[in-house]
Amino acid sequence: MRLPAGGRIDRARPLAFRFDGRYYSGFAGDTLASALLANGVRLVGRSFKHHRPRGVFTAGPEEPNALVELGRGAERTPNTRATTTELREGLEAFPQNCWPSLRFDLMAVNGLLAPLFAAGFYYKTFMWPSSFWEKVYEPLIRRAAGLGRLSGAPDPGVYDKVHDFCDVLVIGAGPAGLAAALAAGRSGARVILAEEDFELGGRLLGDRAEIAGGSGSAWAASVAGELKTLAETRVLRRTAVFGVYDGGTYGALEQGPAGGVVRCRYRKIVARRCVLASGALERPLVFADNDRPGVMLASAARTYVNRFAAAPGRRAVVFTTSDDGWRTAADLTRAGVAVAAVVDPRSDVGADVTALAGDAERLTGAAVARALGGAALRGVEVAGADGARRVIACDLLAVSGGWSPNLALTAHLGARPVWSAQAQAFAPGATPEGLRVAGAAAGRFTTAEALADGFAAGAEAAEACGFPALRIEAPGAGPEAARWATLRHIANARGKSYLDLQHDVTASDIDLAHREGFRAPEHVKRYTTLGMATDQGRLSSHNGLALLAQANGAAIGEQGPTTHRPPYAPVPIAAFAGAERDGAFRPVRHTPTHAWAERRGAVFVEAGLWLRAQYFPNPGERDWQESVTREVRAVRNGVGFCDVSTLGKIELFGPDVATFLERLYTNAWANLAVGRARYGLMLREDGIVLDDGTTSRLGPEHYVMTTTTANAARVFQHMEFARQVLWPELDVQMVSATDQWAQIAIAGPLARETLARVLDPGFDLSDAAFPYMAAAETTVLAGAPARVFRVSFSGERGYELAAPARLGEALADALMAVGAPFAITPYGVEALGVMRIEKGHPAGPELNGQTTPGDLGLAKLLSRRKDYIGRRLGERPGLTDPDRQTLVGLKPIDRSQRLRAGGHLVREGAPASAAHDEGHVTSTAYSPTLGHSIALALLARGAQRLGERVRIVDPLRGGEVVAEVCAPVFVDPGGERLRG
Amino acid sequence: MAEPGSHLERLPGAAVAWLAARRGQGEALARAMQAAFGLALPDTPRWAAASGRRAVWAGPGQWLIVAAHEPVPGGLAQELAAALTAVLGARAAVSIQSDGRALFRLSGADARETLARLCPIDLHPRAFGPGHAALTRLGQIACCLWQTDDAPTYEIAVPSSYAASAGHAFAAATARLPASRTPP
């Protein structure tokens, strides 16, 4: 029911919204929860396990009941707290966890079967048969006990991710946080004030506190105004800090304002100092049927009438163990809500406190034994001081069990809060470095204490960052009492007493767990699921610990709280991704001929981050195989070219490069002449092959190394480590030049004729002047710097021509023009791969992080006259075992059969079992040159088994092929073609 | 204060050369660069400029020499190499990188907010100003970034194969800026 006046809502801006299919109206400044209460909506959802009717319980982020699905279709966001959802025009929300409807929920039968759903229910019930775990039990549990549903569609929201830095981060904008931000901000420090609410003020908004002779909310507004004028102070509203990480790093989630582009924004905040002013959470009380819609935290009831002008009921009872609860009676009365009675189990409540109840009946020494009603509260059963029971009719029961400092963030780095008997609450233990707790979170519960503590904390934090210390006199605040007693479970045989409203964990679950032998809070938490819902036990943790301590016969402080871990508030995964999703999930690298290949209709393939031309289909070709076969034949019979710019290129300079290479590569490098290239093999420290490639010597102190595309970054790191850490005495400088050069492989019997026509005149390409494995610098395209290498991956006469990357397309055009008489053919990585398999060159599938040089037939590259990285560990018996699997070729006996990579090798006659597995097929291709399928494989003692037959079994995809083992080089084993 | 918003441009004609001192030759190289080009090579993450060339710190003993444009591809590096060889012999390594780096210039009042979405470093005027440089990342792309003036203007060099993705990253960051930078 909306109150006729008051509140911080803007009555000039009505907002229409829908809940559960019905239209309602609220105002700007409302939350969804306050607007629902103002419209008299009491029932907002069904509970997780028991499907009990539930209403709004809090006015903040600790809400366990009022979780809704927001929006529809792909926009649908489940598990949204109505108490923190800012009302906006057209908002649409749906209750969750009810089927078929909120009012008539068939699953509510679970409530009748509740004994079945007691602690450990899942562990006891869904045990066997194990084949039922995934197919039957899980779907069943999910349907019965799920929270909200995901839309299943791609999330259309826009998410943002920001790196923030500041001197002082203040978390929470209640009295202490505002004071801290003001003190730090005035000193000139860079301040970020993060507040989860859309308004600054914290409890000052919901309470009628008095500061400096005015209202608390007016003081908050004046501070907010001053903070705006401070150039280096930023106020982030709708921003929840959810985690504390090493090095003063904080994770925060900012909700985008209504109508904005960004749905939410993940902020990584690095702060030199932090003031944690996260306030305190009011504790519920544990009694029978304490979950009925209409039972609400006393502070929340105050917030609804004071801040939102929304009466959560017409006739109220206050049940409190704290002085604070009595203020609720005063505020409700003032708002026009009839207060029937204030029930306080304490018998020593001060007269100044009981005076707050006004005309309401004061029942001290009494307790509420049970809430009455079903979908709405009808009354309470009160057990008086004399033991007599009576029923008081009401539709609102405001409960207060005192306050717990909100300390989760202090514990994220491993510290544990400690019990304070004086405060009857947990207090901060050791705090993360640079973080100070202030205000109610530090046990300063009155407004006056919180203000003073906040100013001191803010000034101290700024001073620690080198800013002048400001002594600000805290403004005076009205008198408040802040005393409470911790009340245990009010036992009642009838009705369930809920501890964890969101997970439907009751007081009897704790007793049961205790009877079954559970003692430690961490065990009881997991066994009962207490505090494991999305609210992270904000409301339930304290009462659960208290009951467990009682059962254990221990003091609550002796056993300590359970561990807090980030995130403290739910964070959508999409927020961590920010813009880096879908097509921008990771960057894409384009080759210098990318646009050219696109124009030629190339089909592209991802190779790491690179997009490479896979093949260039001609009109009329039926499939990729036909295009690739044509490309291979063109290279074998004429000339083709391929962009190989993706190979890693590392420039090496200095007088000690030869020594450096000697230690990096397994083979000899000291004697490489200027103008020559050499193939090299690099090992990891453990003796396994890291990478291979050619390195050319372009000058006395200038080399250029190539790596495989996949390992370019890894090899560079490996070399930087060697250069900076292992051998800093070597005079070597290195830089990546991968992106600088467009590098084109030109291959085929007519490669020389083609290259000769594209280089600037005057370069002698004769085999005498430029033999196999020669390298030189020259010019191309009328004066542009160029590098030429006579290397081959295809097995044909081959050259690689490098020119500045911007000339990539011009180079491709020039090659097409000069090669036209030879029917020059651009080819992609698929043809490149076919030809390297025909030649038996190991590549990614063979350099798989498990193979040694011996396995790959490269043992001849292991120098015995020098030391190199990987030599010593490569000599371990396991790596030199003659029974290891080594590289072989395979040909199908029936040449029409296709070999598939991944098939396993088994001896003929042996069973196809893991025990008889002798290796696997690593790479396969259809060889246009041989006219049948070929493969490379790793086979136990392969080199000694040439000519043998093996079975290739493929249990995953089915099928079996018999193949002949052969040498891994299928085409031109003597290498005559590449030497010319 | 500059105009609101920010302006991004690619500097396609820029010339970049990578320069590294031979072991133990840092001071000799610095003297040679001062003599030949008037450039004071910074030995911390900063930059210095003289007569159209900028020397940007790019790691210990390494710099990027950047010029607004070079008429012939590789011309700047060749010029540098020639000058250095004359003055210093072979005591420095020079590698042409004009085609290896794509240069972007981001300028305007929102430039800092845009970069806050991409770079994990503090670019607040108290922490980073004209004259500063950093090796950092732009989203997932390694970059070298430096600030040239108070507008603020930043120049950012990324490996050239990432140019398109860097452009997309800038666009995505700009689209996510708060509509109003001061809360209502």
Interface residues (C-beta under 8 A of the other chain):
Chain A: V158 D160 K161 V162 H163 D164 F165 R190 K228 V235 R237 G260 V261 V262 R265 K268 V270 G578 A579 E580 A584 R586 P587 V588 R589 H590 T591 W610 S645 E651 F653 G654 P655 E701 H702 L730 D731 V732 Q733 V735 S736 A737 T738 D739 Q740 W741 A742 G783 A784 P785 P804 A805 R806 L807
Chain B: W18 A20 A21 R22 R23 G24 G61 Q62 V72 P73 G74 Q78 A90 A93 S95 I96 Q97 S98 D99 G100 R101 A116 R117 C119 P120 I121 D122 H124 R126 A127 G139 Q140 I141 P159 S160 S161 Y162 A163 A164 S165 A166 H168 A169 A172 A173 A175 R176 P178 A179 T182 P183
